[in-house]
Amino acid sequence: MKRSASLILAAAVAASPAAAWAQKFDGLAATPQMGWNSWNRFACDIDEKLIRETADAMVKTGLKDAGYQYINIDDCWHGARDEHGDIQPDPQRFPSGMKALADYVHARGLKLGIYSDVGDKTCGGRPGSRGHEYQDAKTYAAWGIDYLKYDWCESKGLSAVGAYTTMRDAIRAANRPILFSLCEWGDNKPWEWAPEVGHSWRTTGDIYPCWDCELSAGTYSRWGVMRILDMQAGLRKYAGPGHWNDMDMLEVGMGMTEDEDRSHFSIWAMLNSPLILGNDLRSMPESVKKIIGRREVIAINQDPLGVAALRFWKQGPVELWAKPLANDEWAFMVLNRGETALPLRYDWKQNVIDDQVFKHQLDFSKATWHWTDTWTGKTGDTSRRLDATVPAHGVVLLRLKKGA
């Protein structure tokens, strides 16, 4: 049966010139995408004034210079479809239209993203793209859209592979490079098929701004940072440049402690998740700006090698993670999941880090490595024991470079 199905598929491709060349746009998301999304802070309470002010804030705060580039409008921007079936923005919330908004964002050196859904309705009850995929993609291209987050609500009876591939092909046919972000929640193991379809795929349900919790709504749950981290087990092998595991948007500045926010940001950086901010950029305190704008941590996420971190040691609440970087460098993270600060006395020579998936190995007995703490700027090397205090729900995140 499998062989027969393959022959049928091959025949279908051969018969369809469009299918033969349809593929996602290359050259996008060579490193995990960075930007902002409206949902976590504003949900449906959005309008063009908010989007313009957020774009201005992205520039004014220095976040654009730090690498953030996408301003993404999530659900509830939609109005009705017109007599031709073309989707329109809500005329009260977006009276100037999406083309004018895209022009405003582009004039600031940023890119504009938008949201839709595989079903007839979005999660917020607005018009979805089912049956209008090519029409909507053409509309987005005409507006100058650069990013599409594509959700999985109202998906009963749909094939995830089929639904997302259809929109991928529609984007390609519209002939505008649009980063395609699959928000499929990990229900159908997108890491196994999505690398050929989109530039990133959600691996879990929605995030919630807490350290280690589940917020149940009956039919679905939202997850804390540690719950989402644990759901990534076994997934690092599927991701790399142009195709990323997406652990959902960042909750930095949304109610957790500063230590928890630093840990959250560090974990997303180490595991190469897209860095999509969710807080209000127009009014954030300096403490939040320092976390999301920390270039030394961002550089770990944006490293061109594109290899996610592996956990190589765990004892009680303490975990050690390592991430190979370009130019034979490494990132090293100590994570304290516990409720109290813990002293760390780490002998670098006690572990050989062996990344069997991507074939990298690190043996501190063979060379001395110089390290820099990406959060504090403190320096040292591996010839001496690492002595530190790791806060409750906190991290120590080092960047290592081999000595002369």
TAWOFEN-V120691 format. One record per residue. N is the residue number from 1. RES is the residue in one small letter. PHI is phi in whole degrees, -180 to 180 (none if undefined). PSI is psi in radians with two decimals (* if undefined). BURIAL is + if it has 16 or more other ideal C-beta (glycine too) atoms within 10 Angstrom, else -. Layout:
n={N;N}
res={RES;RES}
phi={PHI;PHI}
psi={PSI;PSI}
burial={BURIAL;BURIAL}
//
This chain:
n={1;2;3;4;5;6;7;8;9;10;11;12;13;14;15;16;17;18;19;20;21;22;23;24;25;26;27;28;29;30;31;32;33;34;35;36;37;38;39;40;41;42;43;44;45;46;47;48;49;50;51;52;53;54;55;56;57;58;59;60;61;62;63;64;65;66;67;68;69;70;71;72;73;74;75;76;77;78;79;80;81;82;83;84;85;86;87;88;89;90;91;92;93;94;95;96;97;98;99;100;101;102;103;104;105;106;107;108;109;110;111;112;113;114;115;116;117;118;119;120;121;122;123;124;125;126;127;128;129;130;131;132;133;134;135;136;137;138;139;140;141;142;143;144;145;146;147;148;149;150;151;152;153;154;155;156;157;158;159;160;161;162;163;164;165;166;167;168;169;170;171;172;173;174;175;176;177;178;179;180;181;182;183;184;185;186;187;188;189;190;191;192;193;194;195;196;197;198;199;200;201;202;203;204;205;206;207;208;209;210;211;212;213;214;215;216;217;218;219;220;221;222;223;224;225;226;227;228;229;230;231;232;233;234;235;236;237;238;239;240;241;242;243;244;245;246;247;248;249;250;251;252;253;254;255;256;257;258;259;260;261;262;263;264;265;266;267;268;269;270;271;272;273;274;275;276;277;278;279;280;281;282;283;284;285;286;287;288;289;290;291;292;293;294;295;296;297;298;299;300;301;302;303;304;305;306;307;308;309;310;311;312;313;314;315;316;317;318;319;320;321;322;323;324;325;326;327;328;329;330;331;332;333;334;335;336;337;338;339;340;341;342;343;344;345;346;347;348;349;350;351;352;353;354;355;356;357;358;359;360;361;362;363;364;365;366;367;368;369;370;371;372;373;374;375;376;377;378;379;380;381;382;383;384;385;386;387;388;389;390;391;392;393;394;395;396;397;398;399;400;401;402;403;404}
res={m;k;r;s;a;s;l;i;l;a;a;a;v;a;a;s;p;a;a;a;w;a;q;k;f;d;g;l;a;a;t;p;q;m;g;w;n;s;w;n;r;f;a;c;d;i;d;e;k;l;i;r;e;t;a;d;a;m;v;k;t;g;l;k;d;a;g;y;q;y;i;n;i;d;d;c;w;h;g;a;r;d;e;h;g;d;i;q;p;d;p;q;r;f;p;s;g;m;k;a;l;a;d;y;v;h;a;r;g;l;k;l;g;i;y;s;d;v;g;d;k;t;c;g;g;r;p;g;s;r;g;h;e;y;q;d;a;k;t;y;a;a;w;g;i;d;y;l;k;y;d;w;c;e;s;k;g;l;s;a;v;g;a;y;t;t;m;r;d;a;i;r;a;a;n;r;p;i;l;f;s;l;c;e;w;g;d;n;k;p;w;e;w;a;p;e;v;g;h;s;w;r;t;t;g;d;i;y;p;c;w;d;c;e;l;s;a;g;t;y;s;r;w;g;v;m;r;i;l;d;m;q;a;g;l;r;k;y;a;g;p;g;h;w;n;d;m;d;m;l;e;v;g;m;g;m;t;e;d;e;d;r;s;h;f;s;i;w;a;m;l;n;s;p;l;i;l;g;n;d;l;r;s;m;p;e;s;v;k;k;i;i;g;r;r;e;v;i;a;i;n;q;d;p;l;g;v;a;a;l;r;f;w;k;q;g;p;v;e;l;w;a;k;p;l;a;n;d;e;w;a;f;m;v;l;n;r;g;e;t;a;l;p;l;r;y;d;w;k;q;n;v;i;d;d;q;v;f;k;h;q;l;d;f;s;k;a;t;w;h;w;t;d;t;w;t;g;k;t;g;d;t;s;r;r;l;d;a;t;v;p;a;h;g;v;v;l;l;r;l;k;k;g;a}
phi={none;-62;-66;-62;-62;-65;-64;-64;-63;-61;-66;-65;-65;-63;-83;-121;-57;-62;-66;-68;-108;-65;-161;-66;-74;-77;85;-107;58;-60;-122;-56;-65;-127;179;-141;-134;-79;-69;-58;-95;-114;48;-87;-87;-130;-160;-69;-62;-59;-67;-64;-66;-69;-61;-62;-67;-59;-76;-62;-80;87;-69;-59;-66;-80;124;-74;-137;-99;-108;-108;-87;-90;-61;86;-81;-75;-100;-96;-84;-82;-64;-95;88;-78;-70;-122;-73;-56;-70;-81;-84;-130;-66;-81;89;-74;-64;-65;-67;-62;-62;-63;-66;-63;-64;-99;75;-115;-125;-108;-114;-140;-132;-152;-147;-69;-91;-68;-127;-78;-62;-93;85;-88;-62;-88;-102;-59;81;-126;-58;-69;-64;-68;-61;-64;-64;-59;-63;-65;-74;92;-73;-115;-154;-126;-92;-123;-89;-125;-74;53;-101;-56;86;-95;-84;-61;-60;-66;-65;-76;-68;-60;-71;-57;-65;-66;-62;-63;-66;-72;66;-128;-62;-125;-68;-108;-107;-85;-107;-100;71;79;-62;-116;47;-62;-59;-83;-130;-74;-54;-90;-108;-133;-95;-159;-145;-67;-101;-146;-69;-69;-82;-137;-77;-147;-75;-150;-150;-127;-103;-90;-112;93;-88;-153;-130;-109;-124;-75;-58;-67;-63;-67;-57;-66;-74;-87;-56;84;-99;-61;-68;-87;-107;173;-53;88;-155;-123;-72;-108;-89;86;-71;-77;-110;-62;81;-114;130;-82;-75;-63;-63;-66;-64;-63;-65;-55;-65;-65;-64;-63;-66;-66;-96;62;-76;-53;-102;-112;-68;-129;-88;-82;-70;-78;-139;-75;-70;-60;-63;-72;-60;-66;-74;-73;-101;-71;-67;-65;-81;-56;-61;-68;-66;-93;-59;-67;-63;73;-104;-78;-69;-121;-85;-115;-158;-149;-147;60;-84;-98;-128;-114;-126;-135;-134;-66;-121;-64;62;61;-105;-140;-112;-134;-124;-104;-114;-106;-81;-82;-93;-131;-64;-129;-75;-114;-130;-110;-89;-58;-84;-78;-132;-101;-89;-122;-90;-74;-73;-106;64;-121;-138;-134;-124;-73;-79;-99;-160;-98;-116;-92;-125;-129;-75;-69;-97;-111;85;-61;-127;-178;-147;-85;-77;-122;-58;-85;-112;-158;-112;-100;-62;-57;58;-119;-136;-118;-126;-114;-113;-111;-132;-66;-73;-66}
psi={-0.73;-0.70;-0.72;-0.76;-0.67;-0.70;-0.69;-0.77;-0.76;-0.70;-0.68;-0.72;-0.76;-0.54;-0.22;1.80;-0.67;-0.75;-0.50;-0.55;-0.12;2.17;2.85;2.78;2.22;2.88;0.01;2.54;0.73;-0.53;2.83;2.39;2.58;2.38;-2.64;2.59;2.53;-0.30;-0.88;-0.64;-0.65;-0.29;-2.14;-0.02;1.22;2.70;3.09;-0.49;-0.79;-0.78;-0.73;-0.78;-0.60;-0.71;-0.75;-0.73;-0.61;-0.69;-0.85;-0.65;-0.13;0.04;-0.59;-0.80;-0.43;-0.15;-0.18;2.36;-0.36;2.31;1.86;2.13;2.13;-2.67;2.77;0.20;-0.26;2.48;-2.50;2.94;2.52;-3.01;-0.33;-0.02;0.09;2.29;2.46;2.59;2.72;2.10;-0.40;-0.69;-0.56;1.11;-0.45;-0.24;2.79;-0.52;-0.77;-0.65;-0.73;-0.71;-0.69;-0.80;-0.78;-0.61;-0.32;0.22;0.34;3.08;2.64;2.31;2.79;3.05;2.49;-2.96;2.64;-0.37;-3.06;-0.52;2.62;3.08;-0.48;0.15;0.18;2.98;2.19;-3.04;0.02;2.18;-0.09;0.34;-0.88;-0.65;-0.79;-0.73;-0.69;-0.69;-0.81;-0.74;-0.73;-0.57;-0.36;0.49;2.50;-0.15;2.35;2.05;2.17;1.95;3.13;0.28;2.77;0.69;0.15;2.28;-0.07;2.57;2.20;-0.79;-0.80;-0.77;-0.78;-0.56;-0.64;-0.79;-0.61;-0.83;-0.60;-0.72;-0.75;-0.73;-0.52;-0.28;0.62;2.22;1.93;2.19;2.25;1.93;1.95;2.08;1.22;-0.05;0.11;0.14;-0.65;0.59;1.05;-0.43;-0.37;-0.40;-0.33;-0.35;-0.50;-0.11;-0.81;3.14;-0.30;2.77;2.39;2.40;-0.16;3.07;-3.02;2.62;2.77;2.49;1.27;2.86;-0.92;1.45;2.90;2.16;1.82;2.35;0.34;-1.27;-0.23;2.92;2.70;2.60;2.49;3.00;-0.81;-0.63;-0.75;-0.71;-0.81;-0.47;-0.14;-0.04;2.22;0.02;-0.26;-0.48;-0.32;-0.25;2.79;-3.01;2.18;-0.10;1.88;2.49;2.21;1.98;0.25;3.04;2.77;2.49;0.32;2.30;0.24;0.28;-0.21;3.01;2.90;-0.68;-0.73;-0.68;-0.74;-0.70;-0.82;-0.87;-0.69;-0.74;-0.78;-0.65;-0.79;-0.59;0.14;0.56;2.56;2.50;1.55;1.88;2.68;-0.02;3.02;1.86;-0.31;-0.36;0.40;2.56;2.83;-0.59;-0.65;-0.76;-0.64;-0.59;-0.95;-0.30;0.15;1.78;-0.54;-0.57;-0.73;-0.69;-0.54;-0.73;-0.67;0.19;2.29;-0.31;-0.63;0.51;2.23;2.76;2.71;2.52;2.16;-0.07;2.47;2.33;2.01;-2.28;-0.05;2.31;2.50;2.28;2.56;2.53;2.06;2.43;2.92;2.82;0.53;0.59;2.96;2.71;2.51;2.15;2.29;2.12;2.19;1.82;-0.13;3.12;-0.07;2.66;2.52;2.39;2.44;2.21;1.56;2.14;1.97;-0.47;-0.03;-0.28;2.43;2.14;2.04;1.82;1.64;-0.38;-0.88;0.11;0.88;2.50;2.50;2.03;1.86;-0.16;-0.20;-0.28;2.81;2.36;2.38;2.40;2.67;2.27;2.05;-0.33;-0.54;-0.36;-0.08;2.60;2.85;-2.94;2.97;0.11;-0.26;2.66;2.50;1.99;2.14;2.83;2.16;2.08;2.79;2.33;0.53;3.08;2.75;2.21;1.99;2.62;2.24;2.37;2.33;2.40;2.96;*}
burial={-;-;-;-;-;-;-;-;-;-;-;-;-;-;-;-;-;-;-;-;-;+;-;+;+;-;-;+;+;-;+;+;+;+;+;+;+;+;+;+;+;+;-;-;-;+;+;+;-;+;+;+;-;+;+;+;+;+;-;-;+;-;+;+;-;+;+;+;+;+;+;+;+;+;+;+;+;+;-;-;-;-;-;-;-;-;+;-;+;+;-;-;+;+;-;-;-;+;-;-;+;+;-;+;+;-;-;-;-;+;+;+;+;+;+;+;+;+;+;-;-;+;+;+;-;+;+;+;+;+;-;+;+;+;+;+;+;+;+;+;+;-;+;+;+;+;+;+;+;+;+;+;+;+;+;-;-;-;-;+;+;-;+;+;+;+;+;+;+;+;+;+;-;+;-;+;-;+;+;+;+;+;+;+;+;+;-;+;-;+;+;-;+;+;+;-;+;+;+;+;+;+;+;+;+;+;+;+;+;+;+;+;-;-;-;-;-;-;-;-;-;+;+;+;+;+;+;+;+;-;+;+;-;-;+;+;-;+;+;+;-;+;+;+;+;+;+;+;+;+;+;+;+;+;-;+;-;+;+;+;+;+;+;+;+;+;+;+;+;+;+;+;+;+;+;+;+;+;+;+;+;-;-;+;-;-;-;+;+;-;+;+;+;+;-;+;+;+;+;+;+;+;+;-;+;+;+;+;+;+;+;+;-;-;-;-;-;+;+;+;+;+;+;+;+;-;-;-;+;+;+;+;+;+;+;+;+;-;-;-;-;+;-;-;-;+;-;+;-;-;-;-;+;-;+;-;-;-;-;+;-;+;-;+;-;-;-;-;+;+;+;+;-;+;+;-;-;-;-;+;-;+;-;-;-;+;-;+;-;+;+;+;+;+;+;+;+;+;+;+;-;-;-;-}
//
